[in-house]
């Protein structure tokens, strides 16, 4: 007799996704930097203007330096501490300021830096919430802020509720697994 497993509940799915986000957060930052380096390489090879090529080369060197730093034990610990601290604060930011303002804060602080903890957390939150409230719209460029701004207040409330439920798990796992500030 075979045992058929029951489908996971939404709460179990939230927990699993939050666990993956916390345990893979640094890898997501490294992947983001690696992708940015590849994109800059492509721009360098296509650029005709020598001054612009020099600027791009300097940017690439800066990205490589940051990638190397992230791969050191000190850099890894520092980055994880920052992500952990942010993961613990974000649920309170959502409750205090609202989802839209919190997303705008994360996006502004992250400055589209693929290795910044604000950007990584923004992507984690965007991916999960969009998958739940707007399935099928998810892509590699998930942007929950743009979705929130283009939908009505009922969708905004649903996204806020889902974000808070996900962030509860993210916060718990960050507290349990990641180093904290001394």
Backbone as a printed PyTorch tensor [residue, N CA C, xyz], in Angstrom:
tensor([[[  0.8430,  -1.1680,   0.0000],
         [  0.0000,   0.0000,   0.0000],
         [  0.9000,   1.2470,   0.0000]],

        [[  0.6640,   2.1120,  -0.9420],
         [  1.4810,   3.3210,  -1.0160],
         [  0.8460,   4.4380,  -0.1800]],

        [[  1.7170,   5.2230,   0.3870],
         [  1.2500,   6.3480,   1.1890],
         [  1.2980,   7.5820,   0.3050]],

        [[  0.1520,   8.1780,   0.1190],
         [  0.0730,   9.3740,  -0.7050],
         [  0.2080,  10.5820,   0.2160]],

        [[  1.1540,  11.4400,  -0.0770],
         [  1.3570,  12.6030,   0.7890],
         [  0.3170,  13.6740,   0.4860]],

        [[ -0.0450,  14.3600,   1.5180],
         [ -0.9890,  15.4530,   1.3690],
         [ -0.2660,  16.6820,   0.8400]],

        [[ -0.9690,  17.5070,   0.0920],
         [ -0.3090,  18.7360,  -0.3710],
         [  0.0580,  19.6200,   0.8200]],

        [[  1.1200,  20.3710,   0.6490],
         [  1.5470,  21.2570,   1.7250],
         [  0.5440,  22.3920,   1.8910]],

        [[  0.3550,  22.7770,   3.1240],
         [ -0.5030,  23.9220,   3.3840],
         [  0.2330,  25.1940,   2.9730]],

        [[ -0.5120,  26.2670,   2.8330],
         [  0.0940,  27.5400,   2.4730],
         [  1.1160,  27.9650,   3.5320]],

        [[  0.7970,  27.7030,   4.7830],
         [  1.7250,  28.0640,   5.8610],
         [  3.0250,  27.2710,   5.7440]],

        [[  2.9310,  26.0090,   5.3870],
         [  4.1340,  25.1960,   5.1820],
         [  4.9450,  25.7010,   3.9840]],

        [[  4.2400,  26.1190,   2.9470],
         [  4.9270,  26.6600,   1.7760],
         [  5.6380,  27.9590,   2.1180]],

        [[  4.9740,  28.8230,   2.8930],
         [  5.6140,  30.0650,   3.3360],
         [  6.8810,  29.7580,   4.1200]],

        [[  6.7470,  28.8300,   5.0500],
         [  7.8960,  28.4720,   5.8930],
         [  9.0340,  27.9250,   5.0400]],

        [[  8.7300,  27.0500,   4.1050],
         [  9.7680,  26.4710,   3.2480],
         [ 10.4530,  27.5540,   2.4140]],

        [[  9.6810,  28.4620,   1.8380],
         [ 10.2790,  29.5170,   1.0210],
         [ 11.1300,  30.4550,   1.8780]],

        [[ 10.6490,  30.8040,   3.0610],
         [ 11.4130,  31.6700,   3.9610],
         [ 12.7200,  30.9840,   4.3690]],

        [[ 12.6470,  29.6840,   4.6470],
         [ 13.8510,  28.9220,   5.0090],
         [ 14.8710,  28.9810,   3.8780]],

        [[ 14.4040,  28.7670,   2.6540],
         [ 15.3020,  28.8070,   1.5060],
         [ 15.8990,  30.1990,   1.3310]],

        [[ 15.0930,  31.2250,   1.5450],
         [ 15.5990,  32.6000,   1.4310],
         [ 16.6910,  32.8590,   2.4580]],

        [[ 16.4700,  32.4470,   3.6960],
         [ 17.4470,  32.6970,   4.7570],
         [ 18.7130,  31.8760,   4.5420]],

        [[ 18.5610,  30.6080,   4.2200],
         [ 19.7400,  29.7610,   4.0780],
         [ 20.5240,  30.0650,   2.7960]],

        [[ 19.8700,  30.6630,   1.8110],
         [ 20.5290,  30.9480,   0.5360],
         [ 20.7480,  32.4410,   0.3000]],

        [[ 20.4990,  33.2790,   1.3030],
         [ 20.5500,  34.7290,   1.0880],
         [ 21.9020,  35.1940,   0.5540]],

        [[ 22.9760,  34.7020,   1.1130],
         [ 24.3020,  35.1160,   0.6440],
         [ 24.5420,  34.6280,  -0.7810]],

        [[ 24.1200,  33.4090,  -1.0700],
         [ 24.2690,  32.8870,  -2.4360],
         [ 23.5130,  33.7530,  -3.4330]],

        [[ 22.3310,  34.2530,  -3.0260],
         [ 21.5630,  35.1180,  -3.9130],
         [ 22.3110,  36.4230,  -4.1770]],

        [[ 22.9930,  36.9390,  -3.1610],
         [ 23.7940,  38.1530,  -3.3360],
         [ 24.9690,  37.8830,  -4.2750]],

        [[ 25.6460,  36.7610,  -4.0880],
         [ 26.7820,  36.3970,  -4.9390],
         [ 26.3170,  36.1910,  -6.3830]],

        [[ 25.1930,  35.5090,  -6.5570],
         [ 24.6480,  35.3020,  -7.9040],
         [ 24.3110,  36.6330,  -8.5680]],

        [[ 23.7280,  37.5450,  -7.7880],
         [ 23.3910,  38.8580,  -8.3260],
         [ 24.6210,  39.6250,  -8.7770]],

        [[ 25.6850,  39.5760,  -7.9690],
         [ 26.9290,  40.2460,  -8.3440],
         [ 27.5430,  39.6070,  -9.5860]],

        [[ 27.5490,  38.2890,  -9.6250],
         [ 28.1120,  37.5850, -10.7820],
         [ 27.3650,  37.9460, -12.0610]],

        [[ 26.0540,  38.0290, -11.9600],
         [ 25.2410,  38.4070, -13.1200],
         [ 25.5530,  39.8430, -13.5330]],

        [[ 25.6940,  40.7390, -12.5580],
         [ 26.0200,  42.1360, -12.8630],
         [ 27.3800,  42.2450, -13.5490]],

        [[ 28.3430,  41.4470, -13.1100],
         [ 29.6760,  41.4460, -13.7300],
         [ 29.5830,  40.9860, -15.1820]],

        [[ 28.7990,  39.9610, -15.4240],
         [ 28.6000,  39.4600, -16.7830],
         [ 27.9590,  40.5270, -17.6670]],

        [[ 26.9630,  41.2360, -17.1160],
         [ 26.3000,  42.2920, -17.8840],
         [ 27.2570,  43.4300, -18.2100]],

        [[ 28.1010,  43.8110, -17.2470],
         [ 29.0840,  44.8710, -17.4970],
         [ 30.0930,  44.4190, -18.5480]],

        [[ 30.5140,  43.1620, -18.4740],
         [ 31.4220,  42.6040, -19.4920],
         [ 30.8260,  42.7480, -20.8880]],

        [[ 29.5510,  42.4230, -21.0010],
         [ 28.8600,  42.5180, -22.2850],
         [ 28.8190,  43.9580, -22.7760]],

        [[ 28.5550,  44.8850, -21.8560],
         [ 28.5180,  46.3040, -22.2310],
         [ 29.8920,  46.7880, -22.6700]],

        [[ 30.9310,  46.3220, -21.9850],
         [ 32.2970,  46.7240, -22.3390],
         [ 32.6220,  46.2850, -23.7640]],

        [[ 32.2710,  45.0500, -24.0910],
         [ 32.5950,  44.5350, -25.4200],
         [ 31.8130,  45.2390, -26.5340]],

        [[ 30.6610,  45.8130, -26.1950],
         [ 29.8450,  46.4920, -27.2100],
         [ 30.1090,  47.9940, -27.2840]],

        [[ 30.7520,  48.5360, -26.2650],
         [ 30.9500,  49.9900, -26.1680],
         [ 31.9980,  50.4690, -27.1650]],

        [[ 31.6950,  51.5760, -27.8130],
         [ 32.6130,  52.1650, -28.7930],
         [ 33.3990,  53.3320, -28.1880]],

        [[ 32.7820,  54.0430, -27.2510],
         [ 33.4160,  55.2030, -26.6210],
         [ 34.4440,  54.7490, -25.5900]],

        [[ 35.7040,  55.2020, -25.7720],
         [ 36.7960,  54.7720, -24.8890],
         [ 36.6080,  55.2350, -23.4460]],

        [[ 36.1240,  56.4630, -23.2460],
         [ 35.8980,  56.9600, -21.8900],
         [ 34.8390,  56.1270, -21.1690]],

        [[ 33.8000,  55.8000, -21.8910],
         [ 32.7320,  54.9700, -21.3010],
         [ 33.2710,  53.5690, -20.9980]],

        [[ 34.1230,  53.0460, -21.8730],
         [ 34.7370,  51.7330, -21.6410],
         [ 35.5580,  51.7380, -20.3540]],

        [[ 36.2930,  52.8190, -20.1310],
         [ 37.1100,  52.9350, -18.9250],
         [ 36.2180,  52.9750, -17.6860]],

        [[ 35.1170,  53.7220, -17.7630],
         [ 34.1710,  53.7780, -16.6400],
         [ 33.5910,  52.4010, -16.3480]],

        [[ 33.2000,  51.7030, -17.3910],
         [ 32.6390,  50.3620, -17.2220],
         [ 33.6750,  49.4000, -16.6440]],

        [[ 34.9220,  49.5300, -17.0860],
         [ 35.9800,  48.6670, -16.5700],
         [ 36.1950,  48.9110, -15.0870]],

        [[ 36.1710,  50.1850, -14.6630],
         [ 36.3010,  50.5110, -13.2430],
         [ 35.1290,  49.9460, -12.4460]],

        [[ 33.9460,  50.0390, -13.0150],
         [ 32.7590,  49.4840, -12.3480],
         [ 32.8880,  47.9670, -12.1980]],

        [[ 33.3900,  47.3260, -13.2380],
         [ 33.5930,  45.8800, -13.1880],
         [ 34.6040,  45.5170, -12.1060]],

        [[ 35.6820,  46.2800, -12.0130],
         [ 36.6880,  46.0270, -10.9780],
         [ 36.0920,  46.1790,  -9.5760]],

        [[ 35.2440,  47.1860,  -9.4040],
         [ 34.5810,  47.3930,  -8.1160],
         [ 33.6680,  46.2080,  -7.7760]],

        [[ 32.9090,  45.7410,  -8.7760],
         [ 32.0310,  44.5840,  -8.5580],
         [ 32.8430,  43.3440,  -8.2070]],

        [[ 33.9590,  43.1310,  -8.9110],
         [ 34.8190,  41.9770,  -8.6210],
         [ 35.4010,  42.0540,  -7.2110]],

        [[ 35.7780,  43.2600,  -6.7970],
         [ 36.3050,  43.4500,  -5.4450],
         [ 35.2370,  43.1090,  -4.4030]],

        [[ 34.0180,  43.5540,  -4.6420],
         [ 32.9220,  43.2530,  -3.7080],
         [ 32.6100,  41.7640,  -3.6800]],

        [[ 32.6650,  41.1190,  -4.8410],
         [ 32.4280,  39.6810,  -4.9060],
         [ 33.4950,  38.9290,  -4.1270]],

        [[ 34.7410,  39.3470,  -4.3020],
         [ 35.8290,  38.7110,  -3.5680],
         [ 35.6290,  38.8870,  -2.0560]],

        [[ 35.2190,  40.0870,  -1.6430],
         [ 34.9730,  40.3620,  -0.2250],
         [ 33.8430,  39.4880,   0.3250]],

        [[ 32.7750,  39.3430,  -0.4580],
         [ 31.6440,  38.5110,  -0.0050],
         [ 32.0450,  37.0560,   0.1840]],

        [[ 33.0680,  36.6480,  -0.5060],
         [ 33.5040,  35.2530,  -0.4250],
         [ 34.5180,  35.0060,   0.6910]],

        [[ 34.8750,  36.0460,   1.4420],
         [ 35.7530,  35.8680,   2.6050],
         [ 34.8980,  35.5920,   3.8320]],

        [[ 35.4340,  34.8960,   4.8240],
         [ 34.6420,  34.6310,   6.0370],
         [ 34.1350,  35.9040,   6.7210]],

        [[ 34.9720,  36.9340,   6.7970],
         [ 34.5440,  38.1920,   7.4240],
         [ 33.4520,  38.8710,   6.6120]],

        [[ 33.6240,  38.9150,   5.3030],
         [ 32.6280,  39.5310,   4.4240],
         [ 31.3090,  38.7890,   4.4730]],

        [[ 31.3970,  37.4690,   4.4850],
         [ 30.1920,  36.6330,   4.5670],
         [ 29.4530,  36.8880,   5.8740]],

        [[ 30.1560,  36.8940,   6.9820],
         [ 29.5330,  37.1150,   8.2930],
         [ 28.9160,  38.5040,   8.3720]],

        [[ 29.6460,  39.5110,   7.8970],
         [ 29.1470,  40.8860,   7.9250],
         [ 27.8530,  40.9990,   7.1170]],

        [[ 27.8410,  40.4200,   5.9100],
         [ 26.6680,  40.5010,   5.0560],
         [ 25.4830,  39.7820,   5.7040]],

        [[ 25.7150,  38.6000,   6.2500],
         [ 24.6260,  37.8470,   6.8880],
         [ 24.0680,  38.5890,   8.0960]],

        [[ 24.9290,  39.2620,   8.8540],
         [ 24.4620,  40.0510,  10.0020],
         [ 23.5430,  41.1780,   9.5370]],

        [[ 23.9340,  41.8260,   8.4550],
         [ 23.1240,  42.9290,   7.9280],
         [ 21.7770,  42.4270,   7.4140]],

        [[ 21.7750,  41.3080,   6.7100],
         [ 20.5230,  40.7290,   6.2210],
         [ 19.6500,  40.3200,   7.4010]],

        [[ 20.2480,  39.6810,   8.3950],
         [ 19.5120,  39.2410,   9.5760],
         [ 18.8590,  40.4210,  10.2840]],

        [[ 19.6150,  41.4680,  10.4780],
         [ 19.0880,  42.6610,  11.1380],
         [ 17.9140,  43.2420,  10.3450]],

        [[ 18.0650,  43.3130,   9.0540],
         [ 17.0080,  43.8430,   8.2010],
         [ 15.7720,  42.9480,   8.2230]],

        [[ 15.9660,  41.6350,   8.1590],
         [ 14.8390,  40.6950,   8.1730],
         [ 14.0400,  40.8080,   9.4650]],

        [[ 14.7220,  41.1370,  10.5540],
         [ 14.0220,  41.2950,  11.8310],
         [ 13.2490,  42.6110,  11.9000]],

        [[ 13.7000,  43.6250,  11.1740],
         [ 13.0650,  44.9510,  11.2180],
         [ 11.9180,  45.1220,  10.2370]],

        [[ 11.9580,  44.4490,   9.1080],
         [ 11.0020,  44.7040,   8.0350],
         [  9.5430,  44.4680,   8.4270]],

        [[  9.1930,  43.4180,   9.1770],
         [  7.7800,  43.2780,   9.5480],
         [  7.2540,  44.4980,  10.3150]],

        [[  8.0700,  45.0480,  11.1960],
         [  7.6640,  46.2390,  11.9420],
         [  7.5200,  47.4330,  11.0090]],

        [[  8.4100,  47.5480,  10.0340],
         [  8.3030,  48.6290,   9.0570],
         [  6.9910,  48.5380,   8.2790]],

        [[  6.5990,  47.3280,   7.8950],
         [  5.3400,  47.1510,   7.1640],
         [  4.1570,  47.5530,   8.0450]],

        [[  4.1720,  47.1180,   9.2940],
         [  3.0700,  47.4600,  10.1980],
         [  3.0100,  48.9570,  10.4930]],

        [[  4.1550,  49.5840,  10.6080],
         [  4.2160,  51.0020,  10.9520],
         [  3.9460,  51.9080,   9.7550]],

        [[  4.5810,  51.6010,   8.6340],
         [  4.5470,  52.5050,   7.4830],
         [  3.6930,  52.0290,   6.3180]],

        [[  3.3810,  50.7550,   6.2790],
         [  2.6470,  50.1960,   5.1540],
         [  3.5830,  49.4550,   4.2130]],

        [[  3.0060,  48.5740,   3.4270],
         [  3.7990,  47.7550,   2.5130],
         [  4.4640,  48.5950,   1.4280]],

        [[  3.7220,  49.4890,   0.8200],
         [  4.2730,  50.2980,  -0.2650],
         [  5.4740,  51.1160,   0.1780]],

        [[  5.3520,  51.7780,   1.3250],
         [  6.4500,  52.5990,   1.8160],
         [  7.6520,  51.7420,   2.1910]],

        [[  7.4020,  50.5730,   2.7470],
         [  8.5050,  49.6750,   3.1120],
         [  9.2230,  49.1760,   1.8660]],

        [[  8.4640,  48.8250,   0.8440],
         [  9.0820,  48.3890,  -0.4130],
         [  9.8940,  49.5220,  -1.0350]],

        [[  9.3630,  50.7330,  -0.9870],
         [ 10.0970,  51.8880,  -1.5180],
         [ 11.3920,  52.1060,  -0.7320]],

        [[ 11.3310,  51.9410,   0.5860],
         [ 12.5200,  52.0610,   1.4300],
         [ 13.5670,  51.0250,   1.0310]],

        [[ 13.1490,  49.7510,   0.9060],
         [ 14.0840,  48.6860,   0.5310],
         [ 14.7190,  48.9660,  -0.8270]],

        [[ 13.8980,  49.4100,  -1.7650],
         [ 14.3970,  49.6720,  -3.1070],
         [ 15.3720,  50.8580,  -3.1020]],

        [[ 15.0300,  51.8910,  -2.3560],
         [ 15.9010,  53.0700,  -2.2930],
         [ 17.2300,  52.7420,  -1.6130]],

        [[ 17.1880,  52.0290,  -0.5090],
         [ 18.4110,  51.6850,   0.2170],
         [ 19.2680,  50.7050,  -0.5760]],

        [[ 18.6260,  49.8240,  -1.3300],
         [ 19.3620,  48.8350,  -2.1190],
         [ 20.0050,  49.4180,  -3.3530]],

        [[ 19.4700,  50.5240,  -3.8560],
         [ 20.0240,  51.2270,  -5.0180],
         [ 20.2930,  50.3030,  -6.2040]],

        [[ 19.4390,  49.3180,  -6.3910],
         [ 19.5950,  48.3450,  -7.4860],
         [ 20.9330,  47.6190,  -7.4570]],

        [[ 21.5400,  47.5610,  -6.2850],
         [ 22.7880,  46.8240,  -6.1020],
         [ 22.4100,  45.3660,  -5.8530]],

        [[ 22.7630,  44.4590,  -6.7530],
         [ 22.3090,  43.0770,  -6.6260],
         [ 22.8320,  42.3470,  -5.3950]],

        [[ 23.8710,  42.8770,  -4.7600],
         [ 24.4390,  42.2100,  -3.5890],
         [ 24.0680,  42.9210,  -2.2950]],

        [[ 23.2870,  43.9860,  -2.3690],
         [ 22.8810,  44.6850,  -1.1600],
         [ 21.7690,  43.8920,  -0.4690]],

        [[ 21.8470,  43.8190,   0.8590],
         [ 20.8560,  43.0470,   1.6120],
         [ 19.4380,  43.5890,   1.4180]],

        [[ 19.2970,  44.8940,   1.2130],
         [ 17.9730,  45.4760,   0.9740],
         [ 17.4000,  44.9710,  -0.3540]],

        [[ 18.2380,  44.9300,  -1.3710],
         [ 17.8060,  44.4460,  -2.6790],
         [ 17.4630,  42.9610,  -2.6260]],

        [[ 18.2930,  42.1860,  -1.9550],
         [ 18.0430,  40.7450,  -1.8570],
         [ 16.7300,  40.4900,  -1.1190]],

        [[ 16.5040,  41.1840,  -0.0120],
         [ 15.2590,  40.9970,   0.7300],
         [ 14.0650,  41.4900,  -0.0890]],

        [[ 14.2160,  42.5870,  -0.8040],
         [ 13.1670,  43.0900,  -1.6860],
         [ 12.7810,  42.0150,  -2.7030]],

        [[ 13.7920,  41.3860,  -3.3040],
         [ 13.5180,  40.3360,  -4.2970],
         [ 12.8440,  39.1250,  -3.6640]],

        [[ 13.3080,  38.7290,  -2.4750],
         [ 12.6870,  37.5950,  -1.7860],
         [ 11.2090,  37.8700,  -1.5120]],

        [[ 10.9340,  39.0330,  -0.9570],
         [  9.5610,  39.3970,  -0.6190],
         [  8.7030,  39.5370,  -1.8720]],

        [[  9.2400,  40.2020,  -2.8850],
         [  8.4940,  40.3910,  -4.1340],
         [  8.1280,  39.0580,  -4.7760]],

        [[  9.0900,  38.1770,  -4.8700],
         [  8.8310,  36.8870,  -5.5200],
         [  7.7320,  36.1210,  -4.8040]],

        [[  7.8400,  36.0120,  -3.4770],
         [  6.8390,  35.2430,  -2.7460],
         [  5.4510,  35.8690,  -2.8690]],

        [[  5.3420,  37.1400,  -2.5910],
         [  4.0280,  37.7820,  -2.5780],
         [  3.4010,  37.7780,  -3.9650]],

        [[  4.1740,  38.0890,  -4.9930],
         [  3.6170,  38.0710,  -6.3510],
         [  3.1620,  36.6680,  -6.7530]],

        [[  3.9130,  35.6560,  -6.3580],
         [  3.4970,  34.2780,  -6.6530],
         [  2.1630,  33.9450,  -5.9940]],

        [[  1.8830,  34.5680,  -4.8530],
         [  0.6530,  34.2730,  -4.1180],
         [ -0.5310,  35.1280,  -4.5650]],

        [[ -0.3110,  36.4110,  -4.7720],
         [ -1.4330,  37.3070,  -5.0710],
         [ -1.6380,  37.5390,  -6.5590]],

        [[ -0.6420,  37.2760,  -7.3700],
         [ -0.7510,  37.4790,  -8.8150],
         [ -0.0040,  36.3760,  -9.5500]],

        [[ -0.4440,  35.1120,  -9.3580],
         [  0.2700,  34.0160, -10.0220],
         [  0.2700,  34.1880, -11.5410]],

        [[  1.3890,  33.8340, -12.1190],
         [  1.5040,  33.9510, -13.5710],
         [  2.1370,  35.2570, -14.0100]],

        [[  2.2000,  36.2520, -13.1020],
         [  2.8390,  37.5180, -13.4670],
         [  4.2980,  37.5200, -13.0670]],

        [[  4.7120,  36.4970, -12.3410],
         [  6.0770,  36.4260, -11.8290],
         [  7.0660,  36.2670, -12.9730]],

        [[  8.1850,  36.9550, -12.8260],
         [  9.2550,  36.8380, -13.8150],
         [ 10.5830,  37.0370, -13.1070]],

        [[ 11.6480,  37.0640, -13.8540],
         [ 12.9600,  37.2570, -13.2440],
         [ 13.1080,  38.6750, -12.6970]],

        [[ 12.2530,  39.5870, -13.1400],
         [ 12.3140,  40.9670, -12.6640],
         [ 11.1310,  41.2900, -11.7580]],

        [[ 10.8380,  40.4140, -10.8080],
         [  9.7290,  40.6310,  -9.8930],
         [  9.8680,  41.9790,  -9.2120]],

        [[  8.8200,  42.7610,  -9.2610],
         [  8.8210,  44.0510,  -8.5860],
         [  7.4640,  44.2500,  -7.9450]],

        [[  7.3720,  43.8730,  -6.6900],
         [  6.1180,  43.9870,  -5.9550],
         [  5.6870,  45.4410,  -5.8290]],

        [[  6.6250,  46.3530,  -5.7070],
         [  6.2800,  47.7640,  -5.5810],
         [  5.5030,  48.2370,  -6.8060]],

        [[  5.9700,  47.9110,  -8.0000],
         [  5.2560,  48.3030,  -9.2150],
         [  3.8660,  47.6760,  -9.2590]],

        [[  3.7560,  46.4210,  -8.8410],
         [  2.4630,  45.7360,  -8.8290],
         [  1.5100,  46.4090,  -7.8500]],

        [[  2.0020,  46.7230,  -6.6590],
         [  1.1800,  47.3770,  -5.6350],
         [  0.6850,  48.7230,  -6.1400]],

        [[  1.5520,  49.4790,  -6.7800],
         [  1.1840,  50.8120,  -7.2740],
         [  0.1570,  50.7640,  -8.3980]],

        [[  0.1030,  49.6610,  -9.1080],
         [ -0.8120,  49.5760, -10.2490],
         [ -2.1040,  48.8190,  -9.9410]],

        [[ -2.3220,  48.4410,  -8.6650],
         [ -3.5400,  47.7090,  -8.3060],
         [ -4.3610,  48.4780,  -7.2930]],

        [[ -5.5640,  47.9700,  -7.0210],
         [ -6.4800,  48.6640,  -6.1210],
         [ -6.1950,  48.3670,  -4.6530]],

        [[ -6.9630,  48.9900,  -3.7750],
         [ -6.7110,  48.8690,  -2.3380],
         [ -6.9920,  47.4590,  -1.8090]],

        [[ -7.9150,  46.7380,  -2.4210],
         [ -8.1750,  45.3640,  -1.9790],
         [ -6.9570,  44.4780,  -2.2710]],

        [[ -6.3540,  44.6580,  -3.4360],
         [ -5.1550,  43.9000,  -3.7920],
         [ -3.9930,  44.2990,  -2.8770]],

        [[ -3.9200,  45.5750,  -2.5480],
         [ -2.8800,  46.0760,  -1.6460],
         [ -3.0090,  45.4280,  -0.2650]],

        [[ -4.2330,  45.3410,   0.2470],
         [ -4.4500,  44.7050,   1.5560],
         [ -4.0940,  43.2270,   1.5090]],

        [[ -4.4630,  42.5590,   0.4460],
         [ -4.1250,  41.1300,   0.2880],
         [ -2.6070,  40.9420,   0.2320]],

        [[ -1.9330,  41.8010,  -0.5090],
         [ -0.4680,  41.7170,  -0.6140],
         [  0.1760,  41.9970,   0.7380]],

        [[ -0.3620,  42.9530,   1.4870],
         [  0.1730,  43.2770,   2.8120],
         [  0.0140,  42.0960,   3.7590]],

        [[ -1.1560,  41.4830,   3.7510],
         [ -1.4040,  40.3250,   4.6100],
         [ -0.4440,  39.1900,   4.2790]],

        [[ -0.2620,  38.9210,   3.0020],
         [  0.6410,  37.8470,   2.5720],
         [  2.0850,  38.1910,   2.9010]],

        [[  2.4640,  39.4400,   2.7180],
         [  3.8280,  39.8630,   3.0340],
         [  4.1150,  39.6760,   4.5170]],

        [[  3.1920,  40.0690,   5.3600],
         [  3.3980,  39.9290,   6.8120],
         [  3.4880,  38.4630,   7.2260]],

        [[  2.6620,  37.6200,   6.6250],
         [  2.7110,  36.1870,   6.9460],
         [  4.0650,  35.5980,   6.5410]],

        [[  4.5490,  35.9670,   5.3690],
         [  5.8540,  35.4850,   4.9030],
         [  6.9820,  36.0470,   5.7640]],

        [[  6.9140,  37.3380,   6.0580],
         [  7.9720,  37.9820,   6.8400],
         [  8.0750,  37.4380,   8.2620]],

        [[  6.9660,  36.9500,   8.7920],
         [  7.0080,  36.3240,  10.1170],
         [  7.9430,  35.1190,  10.0930]],

        [[  7.8100,  34.2950,   9.0720],
         [  8.6940,  33.1320,   8.9320],
         [ 10.1260,  33.5510,   8.6320]],

        [[ 10.2860,  34.5280,   7.7550],
         [ 11.6300,  34.9940,   7.4130],
         [ 12.3490,  35.5080,   8.6600]],

        [[ 11.6450,  36.2680,   9.4610],
         [ 12.2230,  36.8080,  10.6990],
         [ 12.6230,  35.6790,  11.6460]],

        [[ 11.7450,  34.7120,  11.8210],
         [ 12.0440,  33.5840,  12.7200],
         [ 13.2850,  32.8320,  12.2840]],

        [[ 13.3610,  32.5210,  11.0070],
         [ 14.5070,  31.7630,  10.5120],
         [ 15.7860,  32.5900,  10.5320]],

        [[ 15.6780,  33.8850,  10.2680],
         [ 16.8590,  34.7510,  10.3390],
         [ 17.3910,  34.7880,  11.7650]],

        [[ 16.4980,  34.8820,  12.7420],
         [ 16.9110,  34.8750,  14.1430],
         [ 17.5740,  33.5540,  14.5200]],

        [[ 17.0630,  32.4760,  13.9580],
         [ 17.5680,  31.1450,  14.3110],
         [ 18.8670,  30.7870,  13.5910]],

        [[ 19.0260,  31.2050,  12.3610],
         [ 20.1200,  30.7070,  11.5250],
         [ 21.2380,  31.6880,  11.2280]],

        [[ 20.9580,  32.9690,  11.2370],
         [ 21.9600,  33.9370,  10.8160],
         [ 22.6060,  34.6080,  12.0350]],

        [[ 23.8550,  35.0340,  11.8830],
         [ 24.5040,  35.7420,  12.9920],
         [ 23.8200,  37.0880,  13.2340]],

        [[ 23.9180,  37.5770,  14.4610],
         [ 23.3080,  38.8610,  14.8030],
         [ 24.3920,  39.8550,  15.1850]],

        [[ 24.0120,  41.1240,  15.1680],
         [ 24.9410,  42.1790,  15.5860],
         [ 25.2720,  41.9690,  17.0640]],

        [[ 26.5120,  42.2450,  17.4200],
         [ 26.9150,  42.0660,  18.8200],
         [ 26.4410,  43.2160,  19.6880]]])
